[in-house]
Amino acid sequence: MDWTLTLVMFGSFFLLVFAGVPISFSIGLATLAAGAMMLPFETILTVISQKMATGLDSFSLLAIPFFFLAGTLMNSGGIAQRLINLSQVLVGRVPGSLGHVNVMANMMFGSISGSAVAAAVAVGGTMAPMQKKAGYDPAYSAAINVTSCISGLLIPPSNVLIIYALTAGGISVATLFMAGYVPGILMGLSVMLVAGFIAKRRGYPVTERPTLGLVLRVFWEALPSLMLVVVVMGGILGGIFTATEASAIAVVYTFILSVVIYRQVKLKDLPAILLDSVITTAIVLLLIGISVGMSWAMTNADIPYTISEGLMAVSDNPIVILLIINVILLIVGIFMDMTPAVLIFTPIFLPIVNELGMDPVHFGIMMVFNLCIGLCTPPVGSALFVGCSVSGVKIQSLIKPMLPFFAVLLVALMAVTFIPSLSLALPGMFGLR
């Protein structure tokens, strides 16, 4: 087959995106444009509608609205401050301690809430005034917040990994969750490495040594929040409940935590929290439904095979192919949000890496790690815009301070890409592979 359908589908898609059309509609219209070249227009409308409906008819998808609701409850429940306090007693004696506290709190809060944006707001909004008061450069502080808030998308529970599992087909969500721990922690440690080096050079202060009583009190206050991960992952790994059932457990747990224990959320706040979760869920599920239609059209038109042929024509060396895929995904991440990127490009690249002998779990972690970096880049990087908003730093002032962090994240990405054990060792230890 020639490249006509591929060019029509992706050409029209990117043209619509750059014209400002919402991404869901851009995907749908591009699918119809390519589909109309294969089938009569009335037929393709019916087929795409059926594919959208069947694509959303999945028990596993119920995990997404539940985890969104749990994350929204956490964001309003006073959990961020407790995690920041815990981070201070853990890394407060390291040079540039408040920067490390920011990273550590983002890793913990992001993994609990499953949202990079929520972590950037909750943690960054609290840390920015503290760092400014201690004499930290606001651009440096904002760069740390932006590049570390994304680590929670790899450390489970993660909605993006659930979406990848559904798109790839036949992959256990529990396996993906366990595979994300080491790369997610590696991402956070990479940011801490650069932050510590810059802080040492600039002579930023460290926090006073905490007393044993303070350490115990802070840990006790943060323990209920941290236990959510133990409950969710322990239940999944122990076979007590599935990932979908775990998401419902997470809602009940966070409700009790935020309303009853911490008392930061009032009953009158629940309608607004529910509405926020419903809106976010509706946006994501619309993207999933339309992307399922696009995936069917791509498969029916042999587009993945066509792109695979094109890549293999460049080189049959697995290292070169993986480097090309990473470059493409890095460029895609600059212009596209993570969810549609996973939904669109998984069906394209997964057959290629399968042919290279790459484990689909390993590829999923590599893909999510890669696209996480895109959340920190203009023009559509949601983490970047939120980080600038809470810190009061303009985007143009933040680009240069972020370059060292981008560099170390790219090094970490290469490590995740070419060292499979970083992703696959933990699932193997727990008998999930």
Secondary structure, 3 states (H helix, E strand, C coil): CCCHHHHHHHHHHHHHHHCCCCHHHHHHHHHHHHHCCCCCHHHHHHHHHHHHHHHHCCHHHHHHHHHHHHHHHHHHCCHHHHHHHHHHHHHCCCCCHHHHHHHHHHHHHHHHHCCHHHHHHHHHHHHHHHHHHCCCCHHHHHHHHHHHHHHHHCCCCCHHHHHHHHHHCCCCHHHHHHHHHHHHHHHHHHHHHHHHHHHHHHCCCCCCCCCHHHHHHHHHHHHHHHHHHHHHHHHHHCCCCCHHHHHHHHHHHHHHHHHHHCCCCCHHHHHHHHHHHHHHHHHHHHHHHHHHHHHHHHHHCCHHHHHHHHHHHHCCCHHHHHHHHHHHHHHHHHHCCHHHHHHHHHHHHHHHHHHHCCCHHHHHHHHHHHHHHHCCCCCCCHHHHHHHHHHCCCHHHHHHHHHHHHHHHHHHHHHHHHCCHHHHHHHHHCCCC
